[in-house]
């Protein structure tokens, strides 16, 4: 009787241990490349990724494949002026001192699961996400697309 109980407990422990391997840790299953930045702290880049992920989660049926910080060289005066004009046109009452570009690769839903009008079952690459950064270091998602 004790032996059967020990065997059952051992099997139960093994089953629970194996199932824990398949439980999501909450970490994304796709690469996130932040690279090096002389303009932004690591936390600012991570905050930007969180804003992108939050928006992306609302896109039903789409599957993210990669997020990449495109680099400091996209923080140009022309891009900064554009994002500040965009913020003004939206009545946001914010002024950006820097801007950042992130690129994503993702797959759109199939025709059966395509409520948002995406090109069905298509791999989008280098989808742009533009963020402004305030003088206090706050990242704000301003625009996305091609």
C-alpha positions as CSV (number, residue, x, y, z in Angstrom):
1,X,0.0,0.0,0.0
2,X,2.8,2.4,0.9
3,X,4.6,1.5,-2.2
4,X,1.6,2.3,-4.4
5,X,1.2,5.6,-2.6
6,X,4.8,6.5,-3.1
7,X,4.6,5.6,-6.8
8,X,1.5,7.7,-7.2
9,X,3.1,10.7,-5.4
10,X,6.2,10.4,-7.6
11,X,4.1,10.3,-10.8
12,X,2.1,13.2,-9.6
13,X,5.2,15.2,-8.8
14,X,6.7,14.4,-12.2
15,X,3.5,15.4,-14.0
16,X,3.4,18.7,-12.2
17,X,7.0,19.4,-12.9
18,X,6.6,18.7,-16.6
19,X,3.5,20.8,-16.8
20,X,5.3,23.8,-15.3
21,X,7.7,23.7,-18.2
22,X,4.8,24.5,-20.5
23,X,3.2,27.3,-18.5
24,X,4.0,30.7,-20.0
25,X,6.4,32.9,-18.0
26,X,4.8,36.0,-19.3
27,X,7.9,36.7,-21.4
28,X,7.3,37.2,-25.1
29,X,8.2,34.3,-27.4
30,X,9.7,36.6,-30.0
31,X,13.0,38.6,-30.0
32,X,13.1,42.1,-28.8
33,X,16.3,43.9,-29.9
34,X,17.0,47.2,-28.2
35,X,20.6,47.6,-29.2
36,X,22.6,50.6,-27.9
37,X,21.4,54.1,-27.6
38,X,23.1,57.3,-26.7
39,X,19.8,59.2,-26.6
40,X,17.6,56.8,-24.5
41,X,18.1,54.9,-21.2
42,X,17.4,51.2,-21.3
43,X,14.2,51.8,-19.2
44,X,12.9,54.3,-21.8
45,X,13.4,51.8,-24.6
46,X,11.7,49.1,-22.5
47,X,8.8,51.5,-21.8
48,X,8.5,52.1,-25.5
49,X,8.3,48.3,-26.2
50,X,5.5,48.1,-23.5
51,X,3.5,50.8,-25.3
52,X,3.9,48.9,-28.6
53,X,2.9,45.6,-27.0
54,X,-0.1,47.1,-25.3
55,X,-1.4,48.5,-28.7
56,X,-0.5,45.3,-30.5
57,X,-2.5,43.1,-28.1
58,X,-5.7,44.9,-29.3
59,X,-5.1,43.7,-32.9
60,X,-7.2,40.5,-32.9
61,X,-5.6,37.5,-34.6
62,X,-2.2,39.1,-35.3
63,X,0.9,37.4,-34.1
64,X,4.1,39.4,-33.2
65,X,7.4,38.0,-34.5
66,X,10.0,40.6,-33.6
67,X,10.4,44.2,-32.1
68,X,13.6,46.2,-32.9
69,X,14.7,49.6,-31.9
70,X,15.7,51.1,-35.3
71,X,18.5,53.2,-33.8
72,X,19.4,56.8,-32.7
73,X,19.9,58.0,-36.3
74,X,16.1,58.2,-36.8
75,X,15.8,60.8,-34.1
76,X,16.3,63.7,-36.6
77,X,15.0,67.2,-36.5
78,X,12.6,66.6,-39.3
79,X,11.1,63.6,-37.5
80,X,10.9,65.5,-34.3
81,X,9.1,68.4,-35.9
82,X,6.6,65.9,-37.5
83,X,5.8,64.2,-34.2
84,X,5.4,67.6,-32.4
85,X,3.0,68.8,-35.2
86,X,1.1,65.5,-34.9
87,X,0.8,66.0,-31.1
88,X,-0.4,69.5,-31.7
89,X,-3.0,68.4,-34.3
90,X,-4.3,65.9,-31.7
91,X,-4.5,68.6,-29.0
92,X,-2.2,66.6,-26.8
93,X,-0.5,69.6,-25.1
94,X,2.9,67.9,-25.1
95,X,6.2,68.8,-26.6
96,X,8.8,66.1,-27.5
97,X,12.5,66.6,-27.2
98,X,13.5,63.3,-28.9
99,X,11.8,60.8,-31.1
100,X,12.3,57.0,-31.6
101,X,11.5,54.5,-34.3
102,X,10.8,50.9,-33.6
103,X,10.2,48.2,-36.3
104,X,8.1,45.1,-35.9
105,X,7.5,42.0,-37.9
106,X,4.1,40.3,-37.4
107,X,1.6,38.0,-39.1
108,X,-1.9,39.0,-39.8
109,X,-4.9,36.8,-39.1
110,X,-6.4,34.4,-41.6
111,X,-9.6,35.3,-43.5
112,X,-11.6,33.4,-40.9
113,X,-10.3,35.5,-38.0
114,X,-9.9,38.9,-39.7
115,X,-12.2,41.4,-38.0
116,X,-9.9,44.4,-38.5
117,X,-9.5,44.3,-42.3
118,X,-5.9,43.2,-42.5
119,X,-4.5,41.7,-45.6
120,X,-5.2,38.1,-44.6
121,X,-2.5,35.6,-43.6
122,X,0.3,38.0,-44.5
123,X,3.8,38.6,-42.9
124,X,4.3,42.3,-42.3
125,X,8.0,43.3,-41.9
126,X,9.5,46.5,-40.7
127,X,6.1,47.9,-39.6
128,X,7.0,51.3,-38.1
129,X,6.1,52.6,-34.6
130,X,6.9,56.2,-34.0
131,X,7.2,57.5,-30.4
132,X,7.9,60.9,-29.0
133,X,9.9,61.4,-25.8
134,X,9.2,64.4,-23.5
135,X,11.9,66.3,-21.6
136,X,11.0,64.2,-18.5
137,X,11.8,61.0,-20.4
138,X,8.2,59.8,-21.0
139,X,7.7,57.9,-24.2
140,X,4.4,58.4,-26.1
141,X,3.3,56.2,-29.0
142,X,2.3,58.6,-31.7
143,X,1.9,56.7,-35.0
144,X,2.4,53.3,-36.6
145,X,2.2,51.8,-40.1
146,X,4.2,51.9,-43.3
